[in-house]
Amino acid sequence: MSNVQTQISVVLPDGSKRELTPGSTGADLAKSIAQGLFRKAVGLTINGEIRDLYTPLTDGDTVKILTPDDKEAIELLRHSTAHVMAEAVQKIFPEAKIAIGPTIEDGFYYDFEIKGHSLTPEDLEKIEAEMKRIAGEDQRLVRHQIPDVDKQIAEFKSQGEKFKAELLEEHRDHSPTMYLMQDKDGKTIWNDLCRGPHLPSTSPIKAFKLLKVSGSYWRGDEKREQLQRIYATCWWKQSDLDDYLHRLEEAEKRDHRKLSKQLDLFSQHEEVGPGLVFWHPNLATVRTIIEDFWRTVHKRRGYQFVFTPHIASEDLYKISGHLDSYGENMYSAMDIDGMPYRVKPMNCPGHIMIYKSRLRSYRDLPLRMAELGTVYRYERSGVLHGMLRVRGFTQDDSHIFCTPQQLEAEINGILDLIEMMMDTFGYTYKAYLSTRPEKYIGTDEEWTMATNALESALKSRGKDYEVDEGGGVFYAPKIDIKLYDAIGREWQGPTVQVDLNLPKRFDVNYIGEDGERHQAIMVHRAVLGSLERFVGGLIEHYAGVFPTWLAPTQVAVLPISDRHEAYARELYEQLCAKDFRVKLDDRSERINYRIREAQVEQIPYMLVVGDKEVEAKGAAVRHRRDGDLGILPFTEFVERLTKEVDEKA
């Protein structure tokens, strides 16, 4: 009696089943459903994992055929276009050696070693043209299992492909594969070590753009080979590519580093070191307003303000576990009286010290501590970026100590605060529940309890959220809030973490109603995150046009000529007395020049004072966006300005 299987059954997304012959691939499945589906198919998912279209199926697989209409399919397009780019580079520069080429948000990059040549914009144009030629050849991307790893390593080395050889040696026990680029006759034109998946062929690759070249290091190690990285983007349709390039142009206009030069906001200096920000008066004013607002809303919600030292004994971070789990991001120890000290990378151990300074009762809880605490963390120089990625920054750090019964209410209170503050700054946002990572401390039971409390608070609000599996920090699960700015970009925003580990390490407890000691729960949270990153993001969100309540200068008073200066100064002094931020520009330049300059400085209001205004005891009001508003009585203008500031419009 034969045991040969004559049919296999696979499950489709709608739950229906399809019978196929053994050895059938995703392409065979697509054909069996509809020829139109097969013609559009670019890949598939098998049991939720993206795979090549020609991957063999097995009995019981859950299979979804992917077309360009499916969100997951863009990964296939970008990964495959990266290979086309690498093939084009090596066609134009035969001496080029390839490193890695992963997909990233909205595109991909590829690293190359090209000794003796620095890539130019003209080179990118040539590479693009060659990519179009390759894509037009409809080359097939064929998965090839490497049968003899040692032989393949030797071949890579003989070709000078040292990076491929190193990667293959590292992954020799992981069933390594290559992808072969083949022409219509099945001849291999090019290959790369890769686990895939990819498109079946290059024909769908049409809408792409090489964006820029930057420097990089092999494995991100500054002691290893220096490489050239080409960044690129690609989309299924030219219209999508055009939209993306338009967004890039808009983002370029909003670049906080460029706007800083125009508006005199901040600086960084080689003499001081990278990743350290100097806030100029204009931006320091914005920061001060934000900090005052932050303190006001926190005071109303029962937070108590604290300050902690900038350095601490290394012993503190041994107890907290940061030295073991986070040591690579901490600055080297300094010797003080024979004891090793560290510059603080976070504020939480300091807040625990304040909590433990005396015995706490359940009646003292919840205890909410808040600090605008400056911390220092090591970041590689290659990732530093203006105010958005720095080495020294100030966190709006708060820690809540509470009982298990109080936990969910405290989380909801934090989420209420986040919602109010993000609405004030004009951000929309989305929540992510980040769960236990592979490397963690604490027990599984503690992680489950903490994760459930976060998820319960999210569910009770009735708002959509996504689960980020493994996205938690080593000591706690968390809620991450991603902000969306005025042009739809996503920014890292507030975070809420439920920590049962530090309280255990530091024996953070309270006396319960039963007279016994109980371990407290500690909630870490930041609403703004780092002030540097938040304000840098605000500059881009507002394109440098800060709303009136935040603007460094709210009003410019502009007398037309010398005879109007006395009245202009009177208006200036009255506005200053009401705590508005005002500038009196009585220079001898023509009035139109001074108006244009105030406009460039993005000052919300200009009060132009001439004969008519002096006579009417008013001012000709100009708005930076709406233009001439006419002559208004001064009291009416003050009411308008007051309302706009008070409402944080």
Secondary structure, 3 states (H helix, E strand, C coil): CCCCCCCEEEECCCCCEEEECCCCEHHHHHHHHCHHHHHHCCEEEECCEEECCCCECCCCCEEEEECCCCHHHHHHHHHHHHHHHHHHHHHHCCCCEECCCCEECCEEEEEEECCCCCCCHHHHHHHHHHHHHHHHCCCEEEEEECCCHHHHHHHHHHCCCHHHHHHHHHCCCCCCEEEEEECCCCCEEEEEECCCCCCCECCCCCEEEEEEEEEEEHHHCCCCCEEEEEEEEEECCHHHHHHHHHHHHHHHHHCHHHHHHHHCCEECCCCCCCCCCEECHHHHHHHHHHHHHHHHHHHHCCCEECCCCCEEEHHHHHHHCHHHHCHHHCCCCEEECCEEEEECCCCHHHHHHHHCCCCCEHHHCCEEEEEEEEEECCCCHHHCECCCECCEEEEEEEEEEECHHHHHHHHHHHHHHHHHHHHHHCCEEEEEEECCCCCCCCCHHHHHHHHHHHHHHHHHCCCCEEEECCCCECCECEEEEEEECCCCCEEEEEEEEEECHHHHHCCCEEECCCCCEEECEEEEEEEEEEHHHHHHHHHHHCCCCCCCCCCCCCEEEEECCHHHHHHHHHHHHHHHHCCCCEEECCCCCCHHHHHHHHHHCCCCEEEEECHHHHHHCEEEEEECCCEEEEEEEHHHHHHHHHHHHHCCC
